[in-house]
Amino acid sequence: MQGETFHPGDTKMALAQLLQLVFFGGLAVALVGRSLLPEPYAKFLESNQLPVLGACFMCNIAAGNLLNSGAFEVTYNGQFVWSKIEAGRFPQMDELRSALASVGLSHTPP
């Protein structure tokens, strides 16, 4: 048996990468780059540092949620066994045993 990372889709990946870029760019500007900004923007950042940092961290959380599919996809020899995404839940042990037996994998207890 082998596990793999479930790919959430190109759109979600691109949006998550954009949000991560906003997160790191926002942190850099808010913490060390204020001197590079025009004065009105620098004053805005200075007076609203906590909300700006909060917005940056929300971008980070949103990016993580886009990539977290909660996938638990089981295949055996290329045959579908169980999909948490389709079922909406993890299988019970008896369900998983039954599904594995239906694709030809049997388990004999020791």
Secondary structure in CASP SS format (residue, H / E / C, confidence):
PFRMAT SS
TARGET T0000
AUTHOR 0000-0000-0000
METHOD secondary structure of the structure
MODEL  1
M C 1.00
Q C 1.00
G C 1.00
E C 1.00
T C 1.00
F C 1.00
H C 1.00
P C 1.00
G C 1.00
D H 1.00
T H 1.00
K H 1.00
M H 1.00
A H 1.00
L H 1.00
A H 1.00
Q H 1.00
L H 1.00
L H 1.00
Q H 1.00
L H 1.00
V H 1.00
F H 1.00
F H 1.00
G H 1.00
G H 1.00
L H 1.00
A H 1.00
V H 1.00
A H 1.00
L H 1.00
V C 1.00
G C 1.00
R H 1.00
S H 1.00
L H 1.00
L C 1.00
P C 1.00
E H 1.00
P H 1.00
Y H 1.00
A H 1.00
K H 1.00
F H 1.00
L H 1.00
E H 1.00
S H 1.00
N C 1.00
Q H 1.00
L H 1.00
P H 1.00
V H 1.00
L H 1.00
G H 1.00
A H 1.00
C H 1.00
F H 1.00
M H 1.00
C H 1.00
N H 1.00
I H 1.00
A H 1.00
A H 1.00
G H 1.00
N H 1.00
L H 1.00
L H 1.00
N C 1.00
S C 1.00
G C 1.00
A C 1.00
F C 1.00
E E 1.00
V E 1.00
T E 1.00
Y E 1.00
N C 1.00
G C 1.00
Q E 1.00
F E 1.00
V E 1.00
W E 1.00
S E 1.00
K H 1.00
I H 1.00
E H 1.00
A H 1.00
G C 1.00
R C 1.00
F C 1.00
P C 1.00
Q C 1.00
M H 1.00
D H 1.00
E H 1.00
L H 1.00
R H 1.00
S H 1.00
A H 1.00
L H 1.00
A H 1.00
S H 1.00
V C 1.00
G C 1.00
L C 1.00
S C 1.00
H C 1.00
T C 1.00
P C 1.00
P C 1.00
END
